[in-house]
Amino acid sequence: SFTPYAGAVYELTPSVSLYASRSEIEKSQSRYLETLAGPTLKPATGSNTELGVKVGLAGGKLLASAALFDVRLENEAVYMLWSPTGSNAYCCYQAIGNKSSRGVDLELNGKLTDEWEVAFGYTFNKNQDRQEGNENFSSVTPRHILKLWSNHNLGRFVPGLSAGWGVNAQSANYRSDSVPAYNPASGEFDGDYHAYNIVQKKYAVWALRAAYEINPQWTLAANVDNVFDKRYFSTIGYSGYGNFYGEPRKLTVTLKASY
């Protein structure tokens, strides 16, 4: 199938560029059935629009960018009732889901000074996952996501030495759903439905790094990830699967050779 896409870039000055893009979305849903006898669902459709600006700073050593985005998806499959089909199809669903993701991306990458490198990224995302009737039934995407890494060349104190630190942080996210209770009479999970919420509160995970250039060919480095051994869900799934913890505190030592 043909999916339209259009994009344009305008150079306002040698160091400032504006851009815009828009693409259509078509997501196949042929595996989802409305009833055991069919029909299958039509594709979900939507659009992805982005407007942004990129700016070169400090003589090109630093690049800043900002972008507004608007992603929409309509008529997506929403689970209504489970009925085994004996095939690779899934039953039963309705095409009443509507998703939107709107927000802003900010980035800053490069050298603030000859001895200080940064990589900064921030995303604000007003994410909504709705079905017909405007009922919010899921919110697994955090509204705020921050990533920051700072690296410092300490060669003026110890030749060949550098050190860095970083943090990944996000606001709370959650999933709301319901599951059927176990029914002793039937021996199946076909009892009354009970609602549940899986919530991951806001968190920040910190990292440290130190590196020493022994000579132009050999570099020794040590990385500590999750410095404070934060326990958190990196992925939120459902009541019985898809919930994964982030990695615990970890030390990695590497020796790199280049020729």
Secondary structure, DSSP 8 states (H G I E B T S, - for coil): ----EEEEEEEEETTEEEEEEEEEEEE--TTEESSTT--B---EEEEEEEEEEEEEEGGGTEEEEEEEEEEEEEEEEEE------SSS-EE-EEEEEEEEEEEEEEEEEEEEETTEEEEEEEEEEEEEEEETTTEEEEB-S-SEEEEEEEEEE-TTTSTTEEEEEEEEEE--EEEEEEEE--BTTTTBS-S-EEEEEEEE--EEEEEEEEEEEEETTEEEEEEEESTT----EEE---SSS--EE----EEEEEEEE--
